[in-house]
Amino acid sequence: MEKIYEQALLYDFYGELLTEHQRQVYEEAVYNDMSLGEIAQEEGISRQGVHDLIRRCDKILMEYEARLHLVERFTKAKEKIREIERLTCQMPEDQNSVYLAQIRQLAEELKDIL
């Protein structure tokens, strides 16, 4: 499940940089959970060709991430937001200033990430 999530996330960020054919095959495999045989039949290519194309797309998407780090930044931002939510949900009335300082620090860290 983790690999599919990673593939989907990478595709969401960098999918538009693939060719139309690559996008179509990759979407069928990752999002529509079609088998290699089903995709091969639909696309008029061999199962091996589909397999190679999916692996090549995975490699391309990972190379974009290695250079641009957009998914990494997005993931870090989501973690910081969860921390902000956690802090604000447990903020007692008498300790507002302590929690607000922590929230401000997290906000600054978010700015650096994004």
JOPE-V494210 format. One record per backbone hydrogen bond with DSSP energy under -0.5 kcal/mol. CO is the residue of the C=O (numbers start at 1). NH is the residue of the N-H. Records with the same first field share a line. If there is no record, write none. Layout:
CO = NH ; NH
//
This chain:
1 = 5
2 = 6
3 = 7
4 = 8
5 = 9
6 = 10
7 = 11
8 = 12
9 = 13
10 = 14
11 = 15
14 = 17
15 = 18
19 = 23
20 = 24
21 = 25
22 = 26
23 = 27
24 = 28
25 = 29
26 = 30
27 = 31 ; 32
28 = 34
35 = 39
36 = 40
37 = 41
38 = 42
39 = 43
40 = 44 ; 45
46 = 50
47 = 51
48 = 52
49 = 53
50 = 54
51 = 55
52 = 56
53 = 57
54 = 58
55 = 59
56 = 60
57 = 61
58 = 62
59 = 63
60 = 64
61 = 65
62 = 66
63 = 67
64 = 68
65 = 69
69 = 73
70 = 74
71 = 75
72 = 76
73 = 77
74 = 78
75 = 79
76 = 80
77 = 81
78 = 82
79 = 83
80 = 84
81 = 85
82 = 86
83 = 87
84 = 88
85 = 89
86 = 90
88 = 91
90 = 92
92 = 95
93 = 96
95 = 99
96 = 100
97 = 101
98 = 102
99 = 103
100 = 104
101 = 105
102 = 106
103 = 107
104 = 108
105 = 109
106 = 110
107 = 111
108 = 112
109 = 113
110 = 114
//
